[in-house]
Amino acid sequence: MEQKDKKRFLSPSGAGIVAVCFFLPWVKFSCSGTTSYASGAKLGGGFWLVFAAAVIIIGAFFYFKSINQIQKSKPIILLSSIIGLCVIIYKYISFASGTDTGFGRITPDEVGLEIQFGGVLTLIGLIISLIGTSFLTPENRDTDIKKSKTGCMSILKFSKEDLEQINKTVQQAESKTSGEIATAFIKESYDYAIYELIFAVICGFLYFVVMMFFVYEVETFIKQMFWVYSNNYLLLFYGFSTFLVISIFYFIANISMIDRLIVFKKVMKQKVKERAVRHFMESGVNNTRDRTGILIFISFLERRIELIADKGINEKIPQEKWNSIVENIIQGIKSGKVIEKLKESILECGKILEKHFPIKPDDTNELSDDVTILEK
């Protein structure tokens, strides 16, 4: 495992430290010759938000890692770490300034309050988790990875035969021209994590507003669950439940169908175009001998297709022709015949290139004929 890959585990490792240390001694009380220890769990109340944050960090990390979208865990891990830190800092300031009781105000010195290793390690764990978010980047952020055919099938559900058909079609289309045709598939052109987080936060806010109309009912329900009631329990309920709603809706927002609903089409269009242009440059399609490279770029989450033709061929062909080729592929996607229509479009591009740039005696295959499967 590379060093960079190991650093990605900082956040869940920090959260793991928090989850374990939550049940270890956080503070020691010494009063009238009696000494007692209290863990985060024993202190209870709002401190359970710290434990909840740790669980959500671990869950988010391994869920998004399992679907190869680890960068999408960054917002929820960042938010969870900050909430956990804020709870501890707020509670520490509250304890340091004294606590009101029926016998007056008690200060930490009067009860011999001392911070223990569990509390310190919990704080360190949250800081590690927060720092770890800076390493939650795509595994192949700066380079395009050409997957094996088996890998392609697991990502975009194409069979080995489908990919071989496209490869042979590209070879056939290029057999009578000096031009080059490249094809690329990508699951999604952008992670849209910020839009998903905004959506989740809005849902959490709406939940909180609605629940404010049921404070009496909620408080009555909580009172029935405990022998001794504290207002902290009500605060904990609203804080934890709102945090949980935000987390749940963030996961829901990562469903492709939901993504297409919450992200503006204009944004998706722009992101697909940017990613297609980036691949056009990085893959060398823009660097063929006669500037005759054509890229057919399909982004499946956004359901968009970008056809980019280099200067040498683009200036000879009207835009309407390119649009008709793209529309043919779109119809194939809608009718479930994407491979068939893609092959037709590749052959059409080959005819266009053959007409304007027939094959030369010294022609070489400048670009791979294989489908490129992109991670990000």
DOMAR-990928 format. One record per residue (C-alpha): y, x, z; residue in one letter; residue number from 1. Coordinates in Angstrom, 1 decimal. Example, Ala and Ser with C-alpha at 12.3 -4.5 7.8 and 13.67 -1.06 7.14 Angstrom:
% DOMAR-990928
r yy->-4.5 xx->12.3 zz->7.8 type->A seq->1
r yy->-1.1 xx->13.7 zz->7.1 type->S seq->2
% end
This chain:
% DOMAR-990928
r yy->0.0 xx->0.0 zz->0.0 type->M seq->1
r yy->3.4 xx->1.4 zz->-1.0 type->E seq->2
r yy->6.1 xx->2.1 zz->1.6 type->Q seq->3
r yy->8.3 xx->-0.7 zz->0.2 type->K seq->4
r yy->5.4 xx->-3.2 zz->0.5 type->D seq->5
r yy->4.9 xx->-2.3 zz->4.1 type->K seq->6
r yy->8.5 xx->-2.9 zz->4.9 type->K seq->7
r yy->8.2 xx->-6.5 zz->3.7 type->R seq->8
r yy->6.0 xx->-7.1 zz->6.8 type->F seq->9
r yy->8.8 xx->-6.2 zz->9.2 type->L seq->10
r yy->9.9 xx->-9.9 zz->9.5 type->S seq->11
r yy->6.5 xx->-11.4 zz->10.4 type->P seq->12
r yy->5.8 xx->-8.3 zz->12.6 type->S seq->13
r yy->9.0 xx->-9.0 zz->14.5 type->G seq->14
r yy->8.1 xx->-12.6 zz->14.8 type->A seq->15
r yy->4.7 xx->-11.7 zz->16.0 type->G seq->16
r yy->6.2 xx->-9.6 zz->18.8 type->I seq->17
r yy->8.4 xx->-12.6 zz->19.7 type->V seq->18
r yy->5.5 xx->-15.0 zz->19.8 type->A seq->19
r yy->3.5 xx->-12.8 zz->22.1 type->V seq->20
r yy->6.3 xx->-11.7 zz->24.4 type->C seq->21
r yy->7.4 xx->-15.3 zz->24.8 type->F seq->22
r yy->4.6 xx->-15.6 zz->27.3 type->F seq->23
r yy->5.2 xx->-12.3 zz->29.1 type->L seq->24
r yy->7.7 xx->-11.9 zz->32.0 type->P seq->25
r yy->11.3 xx->-12.3 zz->30.8 type->W seq->26
r yy->13.1 xx->-12.2 zz->34.2 type->V seq->27
r yy->12.4 xx->-11.4 zz->37.8 type->K seq->28
r yy->13.9 xx->-13.4 zz->40.7 type->F seq->29
r yy->14.1 xx->-11.9 zz->44.2 type->S seq->30
r yy->15.4 xx->-14.1 zz->47.0 type->C seq->31
r yy->14.7 xx->-14.1 zz->50.7 type->S seq->32
r yy->12.0 xx->-11.6 zz->50.4 type->G seq->33
r yy->10.2 xx->-13.6 zz->47.7 type->T seq->34
r yy->9.7 xx->-12.2 zz->44.2 type->T seq->35
r yy->8.7 xx->-14.3 zz->41.2 type->S seq->36
r yy->8.5 xx->-13.7 zz->37.5 type->Y seq->37
r yy->9.3 xx->-16.2 zz->34.7 type->A seq->38
r yy->8.3 xx->-16.0 zz->31.0 type->S seq->39
r yy->10.1 xx->-17.6 zz->28.2 type->G seq->40
r yy->7.6 xx->-20.4 zz->28.3 type->A seq->41
r yy->8.1 xx->-20.9 zz->32.0 type->K seq->42
r yy->11.9 xx->-20.9 zz->31.7 type->L seq->43
r yy->11.3 xx->-23.6 zz->29.0 type->G seq->44
r yy->14.2 xx->-25.8 zz->27.8 type->G seq->45
r yy->16.1 xx->-24.4 zz->24.8 type->G seq->46
r yy->14.0 xx->-21.2 zz->25.0 type->F seq->47
r yy->11.2 xx->-23.0 zz->23.1 type->W seq->48
r yy->13.5 xx->-22.8 zz->20.1 type->L seq->49
r yy->12.9 xx->-19.0 zz->20.1 type->V seq->50
r yy->9.1 xx->-19.6 zz->20.0 type->F seq->51
r yy->9.5 xx->-22.2 zz->17.3 type->A seq->52
r yy->11.6 xx->-19.8 zz->15.2 type->A seq->53
r yy->8.9 xx->-17.1 zz->15.5 type->A seq->54
r yy->6.2 xx->-19.5 zz->14.3 type->V seq->55
r yy->8.3 xx->-20.7 zz->11.4 type->I seq->56
r yy->9.1 xx->-17.1 zz->10.3 type->I seq->57
r yy->5.4 xx->-16.2 zz->10.3 type->I seq->58
r yy->4.4 xx->-19.4 zz->8.5 type->G seq->59
r yy->7.2 xx->-19.1 zz->5.9 type->A seq->60
r yy->6.4 xx->-15.5 zz->5.1 type->F seq->61
r yy->2.7 xx->-15.9 zz->4.5 type->F seq->62
r yy->3.1 xx->-19.2 zz->2.7 type->Y seq->63
r yy->5.5 xx->-17.8 zz->0.1 type->F seq->64
r yy->3.6 xx->-14.5 zz->-0.1 type->K seq->65
r yy->0.5 xx->-16.5 zz->-1.0 type->S seq->66
r yy->2.3 xx->-18.1 zz->-4.0 type->I seq->67
r yy->3.9 xx->-14.8 zz->-5.0 type->N seq->68
r yy->7.4 xx->-15.9 zz->-4.2 type->Q seq->69
r yy->8.1 xx->-13.9 zz->-1.1 type->I seq->70
r yy->11.8 xx->-13.7 zz->-1.7 type->Q seq->71
r yy->12.0 xx->-17.5 zz->-1.1 type->K seq->72
r yy->11.1 xx->-17.0 zz->2.5 type->S seq->73
r yy->14.3 xx->-15.0 zz->3.1 type->K seq->74
r yy->16.7 xx->-17.9 zz->3.8 type->P seq->75
r yy->14.4 xx->-19.6 zz->6.3 type->I seq->76
r yy->13.5 xx->-16.4 zz->8.0 type->I seq->77
r yy->17.2 xx->-15.4 zz->8.2 type->L seq->78
r yy->18.1 xx->-18.8 zz->9.6 type->L seq->79
r yy->15.3 xx->-18.7 zz->12.1 type->S seq->80
r yy->16.1 xx->-15.2 zz->13.4 type->S seq->81
r yy->19.7 xx->-16.0 zz->13.8 type->I seq->82
r yy->18.9 xx->-19.3 zz->15.7 type->I seq->83
r yy->16.5 xx->-17.4 zz->18.0 type->G seq->84
r yy->19.1 xx->-14.7 zz->18.7 type->L seq->85
r yy->21.9 xx->-17.2 zz->19.4 type->C seq->86
r yy->19.7 xx->-19.1 zz->21.9 type->V seq->87
r yy->18.9 xx->-15.9 zz->23.8 type->I seq->88
r yy->22.5 xx->-14.6 zz->23.8 type->I seq->89
r yy->23.9 xx->-18.0 zz->24.8 type->Y seq->90
r yy->21.4 xx->-18.4 zz->27.6 type->K seq->91
r yy->22.1 xx->-14.8 zz->28.8 type->Y seq->92
r yy->25.8 xx->-15.5 zz->28.9 type->I seq->93
r yy->25.2 xx->-18.7 zz->30.8 type->S seq->94
r yy->23.0 xx->-17.0 zz->33.4 type->F seq->95
r yy->25.4 xx->-14.1 zz->33.7 type->A seq->96
r yy->28.3 xx->-16.4 zz->34.5 type->S seq->97
r yy->26.3 xx->-18.3 zz->37.1 type->G seq->98
r yy->24.4 xx->-21.6 zz->37.3 type->T seq->99
r yy->25.7 xx->-24.7 zz->38.9 type->D seq->100
r yy->23.3 xx->-26.3 zz->41.4 type->T seq->101
r yy->23.5 xx->-29.0 zz->44.1 type->G seq->102
r yy->24.3 xx->-26.2 zz->46.6 type->F seq->103
r yy->27.1 xx->-24.7 zz->44.5 type->G seq->104
r yy->27.3 xx->-22.0 zz->41.9 type->R seq->105
r yy->24.6 xx->-19.3 zz->42.0 type->I seq->106
r yy->25.2 xx->-15.9 zz->40.4 type->T seq->107
r yy->22.5 xx->-13.5 zz->39.2 type->P seq->108
r yy->23.2 xx->-11.1 zz->42.0 type->D seq->109
r yy->22.5 xx->-13.8 zz->44.6 type->E seq->110
r yy->19.0 xx->-14.4 zz->43.3 type->V seq->111
r yy->18.3 xx->-10.8 zz->42.4 type->G seq->112
r yy->17.9 xx->-11.6 zz->38.7 type->L seq->113
r yy->16.6 xx->-8.8 zz->36.6 type->E seq->114
r yy->15.7 xx->-8.8 zz->32.9 type->I seq->115
r yy->12.1 xx->-7.8 zz->32.3 type->Q seq->116
r yy->10.3 xx->-6.1 zz->29.4 type->F seq->117
r yy->9.2 xx->-9.4 zz->27.9 type->G seq->118
r yy->12.7 xx->-10.6 zz->27.4 type->G seq->119
r yy->13.8 xx->-7.2 zz->26.0 type->V seq->120
r yy->10.9 xx->-7.0 zz->23.5 type->L seq->121
r yy->11.6 xx->-10.6 zz->22.4 type->T seq->122
r yy->15.2 xx->-9.7 zz->21.6 type->L seq->123
r yy->14.0 xx->-6.5 zz->19.7 type->I seq->124
r yy->11.4 xx->-8.6 zz->17.8 type->G seq->125
r yy->14.1 xx->-11.0 zz->16.6 type->L seq->126
r yy->16.3 xx->-8.1 zz->15.5 type->I seq->127
r yy->13.4 xx->-6.6 zz->13.6 type->I seq->128
r yy->12.7 xx->-9.9 zz->11.9 type->S seq->129
r yy->16.4 xx->-10.2 zz->10.9 type->L seq->130
r yy->16.4 xx->-6.6 zz->9.5 type->I seq->131
r yy->13.2 xx->-7.3 zz->7.7 type->G seq->132
r yy->14.9 xx->-9.9 zz->5.5 type->T seq->133
r yy->16.6 xx->-7.2 zz->3.6 type->S seq->134
r yy->13.2 xx->-6.1 zz->2.2 type->F seq->135
r yy->12.1 xx->-9.6 zz->1.1 type->L seq->136
r yy->12.6 xx->-9.0 zz->-2.6 type->T seq->137
r yy->10.3 xx->-9.8 zz->-5.5 type->P seq->138
r yy->7.5 xx->-7.3 zz->-5.9 type->E seq->139
r yy->8.6 xx->-6.5 zz->-9.4 type->N seq->140
r yy->12.3 xx->-7.1 zz->-9.3 type->R seq->141
r yy->13.5 xx->-4.4 zz->-11.7 type->D seq->142
r yy->10.6 xx->-4.2 zz->-14.1 type->T seq->143
r yy->8.6 xx->-6.7 zz->-16.1 type->D seq->144
r yy->5.0 xx->-6.7 zz->-15.3 type->I seq->145
r yy->2.5 xx->-7.4 zz->-18.1 type->K seq->146
r yy->-0.4 xx->-9.1 zz->-16.3 type->K seq->147
r yy->-4.0 xx->-8.9 zz->-17.4 type->S seq->148
r yy->-5.3 xx->-11.9 zz->-19.2 type->K seq->149
r yy->-7.1 xx->-13.0 zz->-16.0 type->T seq->150
r yy->-3.8 xx->-12.8 zz->-14.1 type->G seq->151
r yy->-2.1 xx->-14.8 zz->-16.8 type->C seq->152
r yy->-4.6 xx->-17.6 zz->-16.3 type->M seq->153
r yy->-4.0 xx->-17.8 zz->-12.6 type->S seq->154
r yy->-0.2 xx->-17.9 zz->-12.9 type->I seq->155
r yy->0.4 xx->-20.2 zz->-15.9 type->L seq->156
r yy->-3.0 xx->-21.8 zz->-16.4 type->K seq->157
r yy->-3.6 xx->-20.4 zz->-19.9 type->F seq->158
r yy->-7.1 xx->-19.5 zz->-20.9 type->S seq->159
r yy->-8.1 xx->-16.1 zz->-22.2 type->K seq->160
r yy->-8.7 xx->-17.7 zz->-25.6 type->E seq->161
r yy->-5.1 xx->-19.1 zz->-25.7 type->D seq->162
r yy->-3.5 xx->-15.7 zz->-25.1 type->L seq->163
r yy->-5.7 xx->-14.1 zz->-27.7 type->E seq->164
r yy->-4.8 xx->-16.8 zz->-30.2 type->Q seq->165
r yy->-1.1 xx->-16.1 zz->-29.6 type->I seq->166
r yy->-1.7 xx->-12.4 zz->-30.0 type->N seq->167
r yy->-3.5 xx->-12.9 zz->-33.3 type->K seq->168
r yy->-0.8 xx->-15.2 zz->-34.5 type->T seq->169
r yy->1.9 xx->-12.6 zz->-33.8 type->V seq->170
r yy->-0.1 xx->-10.0 zz->-35.7 type->Q seq->171
r yy->-0.5 xx->-12.4 zz->-38.7 type->Q seq->172
r yy->3.3 xx->-13.3 zz->-38.7 type->A seq->173
r yy->4.2 xx->-9.6 zz->-38.6 type->E seq->174
r yy->1.7 xx->-8.5 zz->-41.3 type->S seq->175
r yy->4.2 xx->-9.1 zz->-44.2 type->K seq->176
r yy->7.4 xx->-8.1 zz->-42.5 type->T seq->177
r yy->9.1 xx->-5.1 zz->-40.9 type->S seq->178
r yy->10.5 xx->-7.4 zz->-38.3 type->G seq->179
r yy->9.1 xx->-7.8 zz->-34.8 type->E seq->180
r yy->8.2 xx->-10.9 zz->-32.8 type->I seq->181
r yy->7.8 xx->-10.9 zz->-29.0 type->A seq->182
r yy->6.7 xx->-13.7 zz->-26.7 type->T seq->183
r yy->7.3 xx->-14.0 zz->-23.0 type->A seq->184
r yy->6.3 xx->-16.6 zz->-20.3 type->F seq->185
r yy->7.7 xx->-16.9 zz->-16.9 type->I seq->186
r yy->7.0 xx->-19.4 zz->-14.1 type->K seq->187
r yy->10.6 xx->-19.7 zz->-13.2 type->E seq->188
r yy->13.7 xx->-17.7 zz->-14.2 type->S seq->189
r yy->15.3 xx->-17.7 zz->-10.8 type->Y seq->190
r yy->14.1 xx->-18.4 zz->-7.3 type->D seq->191
r yy->16.9 xx->-21.0 zz->-6.5 type->Y seq->192
r yy->16.4 xx->-20.3 zz->-2.8 type->A seq->193
r yy->20.0 xx->-20.9 zz->-1.9 type->I seq->194
r yy->20.0 xx->-24.3 zz->-3.5 type->Y seq->195
r yy->16.8 xx->-25.2 zz->-1.7 type->E seq->196
r yy->18.2 xx->-24.1 zz->1.6 type->L seq->197
r yy->21.4 xx->-26.1 zz->1.1 type->I seq->198
r yy->19.3 xx->-29.1 zz->0.2 type->F seq->199
r yy->17.3 xx->-28.6 zz->3.4 type->A seq->200
r yy->20.3 xx->-28.2 zz->5.6 type->V seq->201
r yy->21.9 xx->-31.3 zz->4.2 type->I seq->202
r yy->18.7 xx->-33.2 zz->5.0 type->C seq->203
r yy->18.7 xx->-31.8 zz->8.5 type->G seq->204
r yy->22.3 xx->-32.8 zz->9.0 type->F seq->205
r yy->21.6 xx->-36.4 zz->7.8 type->L seq->206
r yy->18.6 xx->-36.5 zz->10.1 type->Y seq->207
r yy->20.8 xx->-35.4 zz->13.1 type->F seq->208
r yy->23.5 xx->-37.9 zz->12.3 type->V seq->209
r yy->21.0 xx->-40.8 zz->12.1 type->V seq->210
r yy->19.3 xx->-39.7 zz->15.3 type->M seq->211
r yy->22.6 xx->-39.7 zz->17.1 type->M seq->212
r yy->22.5 xx->-43.5 zz->17.0 type->F seq->213
r yy->19.2 xx->-43.5 zz->18.9 type->F seq->214
r yy->20.2 xx->-41.2 zz->21.8 type->V seq->215
r yy->19.4 xx->-43.8 zz->24.4 type->Y seq->216
r yy->16.0 xx->-44.5 zz->23.0 type->E seq->217
r yy->15.1 xx->-40.9 zz->22.6 type->V seq->218
r yy->16.3 xx->-40.1 zz->26.2 type->E seq->219
r yy->14.3 xx->-43.0 zz->27.6 type->T seq->220
r yy->11.2 xx->-41.7 zz->25.7 type->F seq->221
r yy->11.7 xx->-38.2 zz->27.1 type->I seq->222
r yy->12.2 xx->-39.4 zz->30.6 type->K seq->223
r yy->8.8 xx->-41.1 zz->30.5 type->Q seq->224
r yy->7.1 xx->-37.8 zz->29.6 type->M seq->225
r yy->8.4 xx->-35.8 zz->32.5 type->F seq->226
r yy->8.4 xx->-36.2 zz->36.3 type->W seq->227
r yy->11.7 xx->-34.4 zz->36.5 type->V seq->228
r yy->14.2 xx->-35.0 zz->33.7 type->Y seq->229
r yy->16.9 xx->-32.6 zz->32.6 type->S seq->230
r yy->19.6 xx->-33.0 zz->29.9 type->N seq->231
r yy->18.3 xx->-29.8 zz->28.5 type->N seq->232
r yy->15.2 xx->-31.7 zz->27.4 type->Y seq->233
r yy->17.4 xx->-33.9 zz->25.2 type->L seq->234
r yy->19.2 xx->-30.9 zz->23.8 type->L seq->235
r yy->15.9 xx->-29.2 zz->23.1 type->L seq->236
r yy->14.5 xx->-32.3 zz->21.3 type->F seq->237
r yy->17.5 xx->-32.6 zz->19.0 type->Y seq->238
r yy->17.7 xx->-28.8 zz->18.3 type->G seq->239
r yy->14.0 xx->-28.3 zz->17.7 type->F seq->240
r yy->13.5 xx->-31.5 zz->15.7 type->S seq->241
r yy->16.6 xx->-30.8 zz->13.4 type->T seq->242
r yy->15.4 xx->-27.2 zz->12.9 type->F seq->243
r yy->11.9 xx->-28.5 zz->12.1 type->L seq->244
r yy->13.3 xx->-31.1 zz->9.6 type->V seq->245
r yy->15.3 xx->-28.3 zz->7.8 type->I seq->246
r yy->12.1 xx->-26.1 zz->7.6 type->S seq->247
r yy->10.0 xx->-29.0 zz->6.3 type->I seq->248
r yy->12.5 xx->-29.9 zz->3.6 type->F seq->249
r yy->12.9 xx->-26.3 zz->2.6 type->Y seq->250
r yy->9.2 xx->-26.2 zz->1.9 type->F seq->251
r yy->9.3 xx->-29.5 zz->0.1 type->I seq->252
r yy->12.2 xx->-28.2 zz->-2.0 type->A seq->253
r yy->10.0 xx->-25.5 zz->-3.4 type->N seq->254
r yy->7.9 xx->-28.1 zz->-5.2 type->I seq->255
r yy->8.7 xx->-27.7 zz->-8.9 type->S seq->256
r yy->9.5 xx->-31.4 zz->-9.4 type->M seq->257
r yy->11.9 xx->-31.4 zz->-6.5 type->I seq->258
r yy->13.5 xx->-28.1 zz->-7.6 type->D seq->259
r yy->14.3 xx->-29.8 zz->-10.9 type->R seq->260
r yy->16.0 xx->-32.6 zz->-9.1 type->L seq->261
r yy->18.1 xx->-30.7 zz->-6.7 type->I seq->262
r yy->19.3 xx->-27.9 zz->-9.0 type->V seq->263
r yy->21.9 xx->-28.7 zz->-11.5 type->F seq->264
r yy->20.6 xx->-28.6 zz->-15.1 type->K seq->265
r yy->23.7 xx->-26.5 zz->-16.1 type->K seq->266
r yy->22.6 xx->-23.9 zz->-13.4 type->V seq->267
r yy->19.0 xx->-23.8 zz->-14.7 type->M seq->268
r yy->20.1 xx->-23.4 zz->-18.3 type->K seq->269
r yy->22.3 xx->-20.5 zz->-17.3 type->Q seq->270
r yy->19.7 xx->-18.8 zz->-15.3 type->K seq->271
r yy->17.0 xx->-19.1 zz->-18.0 type->V seq->272
r yy->19.5 xx->-17.7 zz->-20.6 type->K seq->273
r yy->20.4 xx->-14.8 zz->-18.3 type->E seq->274
r yy->16.7 xx->-14.0 zz->-17.6 type->R seq->275
r yy->15.8 xx->-14.2 zz->-21.3 type->A seq->276
r yy->18.7 xx->-11.8 zz->-22.2 type->V seq->277
r yy->17.6 xx->-9.4 zz->-19.5 type->R seq->278
r yy->14.0 xx->-9.3 zz->-20.9 type->H seq->279
r yy->15.4 xx->-9.0 zz->-24.4 type->F seq->280
r yy->17.1 xx->-5.8 zz->-23.4 type->M seq->281
r yy->14.5 xx->-4.4 zz->-21.1 type->E seq->282
r yy->11.5 xx->-4.9 zz->-23.4 type->S seq->283
r yy->13.2 xx->-3.2 zz->-26.3 type->G seq->284
r yy->13.3 xx->-6.3 zz->-28.6 type->V seq->285
r yy->17.0 xx->-5.3 zz->-29.2 type->N seq->286
r yy->16.1 xx->-1.8 zz->-30.2 type->N seq->287
r yy->14.0 xx->-2.2 zz->-33.3 type->T seq->288
r yy->14.7 xx->0.0 zz->-36.4 type->R seq->289
r yy->16.5 xx->-2.7 zz->-38.4 type->D seq->290
r yy->17.6 xx->-4.8 zz->-35.5 type->R seq->291
r yy->15.2 xx->-7.5 zz->-36.5 type->T seq->292
r yy->13.5 xx->-8.4 zz->-33.2 type->G seq->293
r yy->12.9 xx->-12.0 zz->-32.2 type->I seq->294
r yy->12.1 xx->-13.1 zz->-28.7 type->L seq->295
r yy->10.6 xx->-16.4 zz->-27.8 type->I seq->296
r yy->11.1 xx->-16.9 zz->-24.1 type->F seq->297
r yy->9.5 xx->-19.9 zz->-22.2 type->I seq->298
r yy->10.4 xx->-20.7 zz->-18.6 type->S seq->299
r yy->8.1 xx->-23.3 zz->-17.3 type->F seq->300
r yy->9.8 xx->-24.6 zz->-14.1 type->L seq->301
r yy->13.0 xx->-25.2 zz->-15.9 type->E seq->302
r yy->11.2 xx->-26.5 zz->-19.0 type->R seq->303
r yy->13.5 xx->-24.5 zz->-21.2 type->R seq->304
r yy->13.0 xx->-22.2 zz->-24.2 type->I seq->305
r yy->15.3 xx->-19.4 zz->-25.3 type->E seq->306
r yy->14.9 xx->-18.0 zz->-28.8 type->L seq->307
r yy->16.9 xx->-14.8 zz->-29.1 type->I seq->308
r yy->17.2 xx->-13.0 zz->-32.5 type->A seq->309
r yy->18.7 xx->-9.6 zz->-32.9 type->D seq->310
r yy->21.8 xx->-9.0 zz->-35.0 type->K seq->311
r yy->20.0 xx->-7.9 zz->-38.2 type->G seq->312
r yy->18.2 xx->-11.2 zz->-38.7 type->I seq->313
r yy->20.4 xx->-13.6 zz->-36.7 type->N seq->314
r yy->23.4 xx->-13.1 zz->-39.0 type->E seq->315
r yy->21.3 xx->-14.3 zz->-42.0 type->K seq->316
r yy->19.9 xx->-17.5 zz->-40.5 type->I seq->317
r yy->21.9 xx->-20.6 zz->-39.5 type->P seq->318
r yy->21.7 xx->-21.7 zz->-35.8 type->Q seq->319
r yy->20.2 xx->-25.0 zz->-36.9 type->E seq->320
r yy->17.0 xx->-23.2 zz->-38.1 type->K seq->321
r yy->16.5 xx->-21.5 zz->-34.7 type->W seq->322
r yy->17.1 xx->-24.9 zz->-33.0 type->N seq->323
r yy->14.4 xx->-26.6 zz->-35.0 type->S seq->324
r yy->11.9 xx->-23.8 zz->-34.1 type->I seq->325
r yy->12.8 xx->-24.3 zz->-30.4 type->V seq->326
r yy->12.5 xx->-28.0 zz->-30.7 type->E seq->327
r yy->9.0 xx->-27.7 zz->-32.2 type->N seq->328
r yy->7.8 xx->-25.8 zz->-29.1 type->I seq->329
r yy->9.5 xx->-28.3 zz->-26.8 type->I seq->330
r yy->7.6 xx->-31.1 zz->-28.5 type->Q seq->331
r yy->4.4 xx->-29.1 zz->-28.0 type->G seq->332
r yy->5.1 xx->-28.8 zz->-24.2 type->I seq->333
r yy->5.8 xx->-32.5 zz->-24.0 type->K seq->334
r yy->2.6 xx->-33.5 zz->-25.9 type->S seq->335
r yy->0.4 xx->-30.9 zz->-24.1 type->G seq->336
r yy->0.0 xx->-28.8 zz->-27.3 type->K seq->337
r yy->2.2 xx->-25.9 zz->-26.3 type->V seq->338
r yy->-0.2 xx->-23.2 zz->-27.8 type->I seq->339
r yy->-0.6 xx->-25.0 zz->-31.1 type->E seq->340
r yy->3.2 xx->-25.6 zz->-31.5 type->K seq->341
r yy->4.0 xx->-22.1 zz->-30.3 type->L seq->342
r yy->1.7 xx->-20.6 zz->-33.0 type->K seq->343
r yy->3.5 xx->-22.7 zz->-35.6 type->E seq->344
r yy->6.9 xx->-21.5 zz->-34.5 type->S seq->345
r yy->5.7 xx->-17.8 zz->-34.5 type->I seq->346
r yy->4.4 xx->-18.2 zz->-38.0 type->L seq->347
r yy->7.8 xx->-19.8 zz->-39.0 type->E seq->348
r yy->9.6 xx->-16.8 zz->-37.5 type->C seq->349
r yy->7.3 xx->-14.6 zz->-39.5 type->G seq->350
r yy->8.2 xx->-16.4 zz->-42.8 type->K seq->351
r yy->11.9 xx->-16.0 zz->-42.0 type->I seq->352
r yy->11.5 xx->-12.3 zz->-41.4 type->L seq->353
r yy->9.3 xx->-11.8 zz->-44.5 type->E seq->354
r yy->12.0 xx->-13.4 zz->-46.7 type->K seq->355
r yy->14.8 xx->-11.1 zz->-45.5 type->H seq->356
r yy->12.9 xx->-8.1 zz->-44.3 type->F seq->357
r yy->9.6 xx->-7.6 zz->-46.2 type->P seq->358
r yy->7.2 xx->-5.0 zz->-44.9 type->I seq->359
r yy->8.0 xx->-1.3 zz->-45.7 type->K seq->360
r yy->5.5 xx->1.4 zz->-46.7 type->P seq->361
r yy->6.3 xx->3.4 zz->-43.5 type->D seq->362
r yy->6.3 xx->0.3 zz->-41.2 type->D seq->363
r yy->5.0 xx->0.7 zz->-37.7 type->T seq->364
r yy->4.4 xx->-1.9 zz->-35.0 type->N seq->365
r yy->7.3 xx->-1.2 zz->-32.6 type->E seq->366
r yy->6.5 xx->-3.9 zz->-30.0 type->L seq->367
r yy->3.3 xx->-5.1 zz->-28.4 type->S seq->368
r yy->1.9 xx->-8.3 zz->-29.9 type->D seq->369
r yy->0.6 xx->-9.5 zz->-26.5 type->D seq->370
r yy->2.2 xx->-12.3 zz->-24.5 type->V seq->371
r yy->4.3 xx->-10.8 zz->-21.7 type->T seq->372
r yy->3.9 xx->-12.6 zz->-18.3 type->I seq->373
r yy->6.9 xx->-12.0 zz->-16.2 type->L seq->374
r yy->7.0 xx->-12.3 zz->-12.4 type->E seq->375
r yy->10.8 xx->-12.7 zz->-12.1 type->K seq->376
% end
